Amino acid sequence: MIEDDRLEEVSGLVASRSQPGMVWVHNDSGNPAEIYLLDSQAVVRATYVLGEDQRDWEDIAIGPGPTQGTTYLYVGDIGDNFTLRSQNYIYRFLEPTALATVTKTDTIHQIDTITFVYPDEQWDVETLLLDPLTKNLYLFSKEMSFTHIYCLPYPQRTDTTIVAKHLLTIPFEGENLLDRLVAGDISADGQEILLKTYQHIFYRNRADSVISFAEWITSPADTLPYTAEPQGEAIGFTADSLGYYTLSESQIGRDLYLYFYPRQSGSNR
């Protein structure tokens, strides 16, 4: 059970690569610009402060980046409930090599800021994905009956404002506010993808790694097990892809848990 008051509005989660069995999480708007390393019991083992604004951090991704053989975290300051923002930001930095045995607080000083706009209009976005095979970043708008998907192709410039490329618009069979995309993740090997609403988790396998992202994301999806949460906005594969985690924002009178779902025996997922 979550007992740390700092973890009341978690909206992003990824499995650490440097600390096996642990996850990185962050809160959304109105909270400190910090990321937290949690162990399997949801205890905070390390805190890292980012010297950036925390306007509306909605998702986090992990994987390769500019320097070969290193792992980066990508924090998406991409939420916009009223679609009033003029620019959006993704903060990219090396994954800290944190100490897992003690509580540690430190500051991350070297951060690349990817500043971008959409080519048409501003969107409220809560899903950020990194494709480890291409290092492209993908953003999914939070809509009820459809979703717009945008791409920031690699290499993403950090010295100017870039324009995201509209990839496609796909219908989304949402019927109410609980059927909107709020999180996602791609497995470390780039072969599997999770997309999450408040009610469901959708899974797709990349059977052929040469298919385009657009073909992959429009292929038929499976629905995976999910225990209803108060306001679940975070999901992430384990580092070895043998399961996935979810975590929710808090609601008065409801306990919070870091849920782990192991890969089903005999399944291809």
Secondary structure, DSSP 8 states (H G I E B T S, - for coil): ----GGGSSEEEEEE-SSSTT-EEEEE-TTS-SEEEEE-TT--EEEEEEESS--S-EEEEEEE--SSTT--EEEEEE---TTS--S-EEEEEEE-----SSS-EEEEE---EEEEEE-SS----EEEEEE-TTT--EEEEE--SSEEEEEEE-SS--SSS-EE-EEEEEEE----STTSS--EEEE-TTSSEEEEE-SS-EEEEE-SSTTS-HHHHHTS--EEE-----SEEEEEEE-TTSSEEEEEEE--TT-----EEEE--TT---
